Amino acid sequence: MFCGHELCLVIRRTGEVGEDGHVSVTFGQLFETYVTISNKVVGILLRARKHGLVRFEGEMLWQGKDDDVVITLLE
């Protein structure tokens, strides 16, 4: 099940508003927060990007290696 709405709420709560008005959070911050909710955070992020809800660089995200990748909420 795609939990994009829940993911967006977590990003909104844990992220910071940038100069462009969008809320952003690093993958490391999001992973640490969201892993307690769901261990499928990467799959949910990929589906959220496909639906135009978030933006981030790269094709796949890996815990540890990609902790500094910024995830931006687009809605």
C-alpha angles and dihedrals in degrees: 000000000000111000098187094140092054091046091052090051091052091049090049092051097045103031135079129237112247130209089270090059094248122124114238135184132176118251089242092056092044094047093051092049099039098041088075088058100039136357089211096073096129094053091047090050091052092051091045089054090049088054092049096248098119140020129211139149123258136034098258135018124220126195110248097010096058101031091121096051108119117231113200124200110226102189 
